Every structure is written in structure tokens, then in C-alpha cells.
Amino acid sequence: MFRNSVTLTRFVLLMSCITFLFFHYPFFAFVCTNVEYKSLNGILLIISLIIIMLVANAFVYYLIFFLSRYVGKFLLVLTFICNAIAVYFINTYNVIIDESMIGNVLNTNYEESSSYFSIKLIIYLLFLGILPSIYILKVKLTSVPLKKFLVTVALSLVFILALAFANASNWLWIDKNSKTLGGLAMPWSYSVNTSLFYIHKHKQNEKEMLLPDATIKDTKKSVVVLVIGESARSQNFSLYGYGKNTNPLLSQTPNVFHFNATSCATYTTAGVKCILEHTNTDDLYEILPNYLFRNHVDVVWRTSNWGEPPVHIKEYQKREQINPNCQGEACNYDEMLLTGLKERIQASTSNKVFIVLHTSTSHGPTYSQKYPAQFETFKPVCNSVELGNCSKEELINAYDNTIVYTDYILHKVIENLKELKDYNSTMLFVSDHGESLGEKNLYMHGLPMRLAPKEQYDIPFIVWVSEGSKQLKPNKTVSQNHVFHSVLHFLGIQSPVYDESLNIYKD
């Protein structure tokens, strides 16, 4: 099979056809769903996209292999492996591989990424990635004369441009859907968007700006505990009217209030950034924990998660720093973040204390592994990472159990704070984003905001205040940006960036 040489032109056309057949069903499924595919214009658009995709991929392969066979084979093998993984996630979870999803992937640690492992993923890798790669590595290619190479490149470019201009009437539709189309086209979805992610990240890091200095106005002992939720959607909290009792403890706790809220984004990095910044912006300003720490507030960050902006404080603690002081089964779950919490606050030498607990309790797809067995209130539950294989009841039960466990964690935070009689204390729970649980055949999160359903951005914003400390304004709706200004107000911090309209507490 591999003894006879293959011309480079024939090889790149074959690879382009295989790429098209293996990896572009989601792309054309989207196109056919969103155009009048039975009309003449719709038929011409679909045919044109097929031809452009085949020619464009072959054109790029041709350029790379002409320059270097070894580099070409390496990149093509890598492309097939990445394509197989990307299409698995697109088909299994209905995600789009846009820039925000690339951010999710690059900010995923081993614990989370390993939770996606499944037999189906291995099958995708084997048949769509590894088997074609064996052929790519073994095949012998004949050289192409420079003159023929230049003629082929020129004709290909002319053909692609001519076909593009022939579809000028469809440019508006393509532009309108460019992010989705670009997120489904292989290998451009992850290759282009990975480049864009690092370009924008570099620009953000360059623009990280300090806020004006703040002043502590009083000496009253005050503590704020901010609990950042992960993938918690408000519609599954009984506090928000959900039919199942997922908040058995908070619903019986005095001085607990909840607001309607939406997240700034549907993925962790942008959602957490929005919770911690003074205004919703693409620029990277000094975030709340850094700002308070620089202005002499005692700040502690504890996390079982990831994806936050750079945190510049003295006491930033991950699981490995907390677990040595933790005992029992709770150390395997987010309750671990509460280890010695009350004692740590009491030991502070500052009158102003700010604690952040960044949880991961409701992150999929392994919802049933996010809580101890005694919190499996609703049964049966989904135990598969391939969420589409579970019944709707099993999937929602597993997710609801993570909310029951969240309820317990928040209740325990409150019980700790109640014992601090010398402090005015408050707890805020705000989720980074929501979660899809099969609605419209969508799972988890990460869709662009313009496409995302409300399940991915309607979030809980729950507040508890200690007796005699503060009352709350009668707001019904708040944003993630309310956190920054509300914390400043509660701690008695005077700042030029403070916005009273984004504060939830009364004077």
C-alpha cells in the first residue's frame, strides 16, 4: 500500500477530502439549519462552501508540504488528532470551538480534563485521528517542480477569490454567523482562535492597570466572605422558586436574601474576572482582592478551581496548601475550603478581612462526583461523562445534588460567621456562569453570549448579613459588578472608583 509514491497534488486533495468527510458534519449541519437549503441561493451557498473548504484546506496543505515534508507530516498528524478531539466535544456537548472555548481549554487543569475521558473519545481518536495519521506518516510523496507549484498556487488563489466574489450576496449572512462558522471549521477553529486567545491575553496583561489608592474609613471589625460558584444556574435553586427543595438549609436561615442576576459571560475566566472587577471591560484593571490587599485589608484566597485573573496577595491557597490541615471525607470536596476558616479570621491582626472561596461544585460533566454520598438527595443520577447518554431525570438529579451540597457549604460558612460576635459579617455567593443540562440539546457552558440560552447566564446572587450589621437595598436585579462596590461599602473602604449605584447595602 505504501510502496508506490503519491504525487503531492493527489495527496493533499485526498487529505482535504478526508478532513471534509471526517470533521465537517457539525459545520454543514449548522449551515443547513440556518439557510433555506431548498432554495437556489441556499443550494449554491452550500455547494460553494463545500468547494471552498476542500480547495482551501488542500491549498494550505500543499504550501506546507512543498516547503517541508517532515514539518508537513508532523503538522498534519497533529491536525488530525486535534480535529478528532475537537469534533468529539462538538458532537458530544454541542460546544463551539471559538476563542472563549479555547480559553476554557487552556485554563483547564488535569483534574477537570481527565473527567472528560470516555470510550467514545478513544474511538474518535483511534478512527478519526490515529489511523489516518499512520497513513500520513508512511506515505511516500513525489517532488513537485517549482514552476508547477507556482502555477498551482496561483490558480488556486484565483479560483478561491472568484468563488468568494460569486457569493457576494451571501457575505452578510456569512459575516453574521462568522464566529459560529469559524468555531466549527476544522482545523481553523482551534488554530486561529488559539492564536487570537494568546494575542488578546498578551494585550490584557500589558494593560493591567492599578486603581486609585483607597482609604479605610473606620476601625470597626468587618469580614466579607465571597463564595464564587462554578456553573450554578439560578433556576435550580429552590430559593428562586425551583420545585425541588435544593436549599433546605438556606431557606430556613434568617437574613438570607437573593437577587436576580446574569453573568457577563458563559465561561469561567471572563465570569470570575467580571465578579472581581469594578466595571465590565475588556481591559484588565486591578481586581478586588489585589486592590484590597494593596490598601491594607487582610485578604485570603482559597480555591479548588482555576481561571481567575492574576491574584497578587500573600495568602493564595490551592487544595494542596489547605489539605494538610484538613481531616475526613470533606477534604475530597469543596468543603475543604472551609478548613479553619473561623480560626483564620479570628487570628487576623487587621480590622478588615476579605475571604474568597472559589469552588468547583457544579462543574460538569462529572456532577455525581462533586459531592459526598450523603448529599445524593435525588436519585437516580447520571454517572457518565457523555451526558447525552443519560436520561433527563438522571442528569438533572446529579446536578441538583451539587446544588444541595452548595447549600450545605454556604450554610456552614454562615454558621462560622455567626460565631464571630465582634465582627460585622456578610457572605456573598455569586456564580461565574450558568449551565445547560440538555435544553435545546445543549450541555454544560461556553457558548458565545449572543448564542447562549438563559440557562448559561442566569445565575444565583445570594447574600447573608449578620444581625445588626447592614441592611440591603430593595434591588430585584443586580450584576456581577455589584460585588466589587458592595464589598468596598461593607468594609468601609473609601475609593475614587466606588459606585454607590452598584452597592447592595444600605448605609
Buried (B, 14 or more C-beta within 10 A) or exposed (E): EEEEEBEBBEBBBBBBEBBBEBBBBBBBEBBEEBBEBEEEBBEBBBEBBBEBBBBBBBBBBBBBBBEEBEEBBBBBBBBBBBBBBBBBBBBBBBBBBBBBBBBBBEBBEEBBEEBBEBEBBEEBBEEBBBEBBEBBEEBEBEEBEEEEBEEBBEEBEEBBEEBBEEBEEBEEBBEEBEBBBBBBBBBBBBBBBBEBBBEEBEEBEEEBEEBEEBEBEEEBBBBBBBBBBBBBBBBBBBBBEBEBEBBEBBBEBEBBBBBBBBBBBBBBBBBBBBBBBBEEEEEBBBBBBBBBBBBBBBBBBBBBBBBBBEBBBEBBBBBEEBBEEBEEEBBEBBBBBBBEBBEBBBEBEBBBBBBBBBBBBBBBBBBBEBBBEEBBBBEEBBEBBBBBBBEEEBBBBBBBBBBBBBBBBBBBBBEBBBEBEEBBBBBBBBBBBBBBBBEEEBBBBBBBBEBBBEBBBBBBBBBBBBEEBBEBBEBEEBBBBBBBBBBBBBBBBBBEBBBEEBBBBEE
